[in-house]
Amino acid sequence: MSKSSSRGLKLTTVILAVLVMAVSAILSNTSVADDMEVKTAQSEK
């Protein structure tokens, strides 16, 4: 029982870590895209 529960806890932790990394990567990509859009808009002016 304890082995399977600890294994499930580790799996859940790994999944959460991957989700957090994916979300942070998406957020950083969108923020970089926004910065690029702002820079291109300013250069066009």
Secondary structure as GFF3:
##gff-version 3
##sequence-region A 1 45
A	DSSP	alpha_helix	2	44	.	.	.	ID=ss1
###
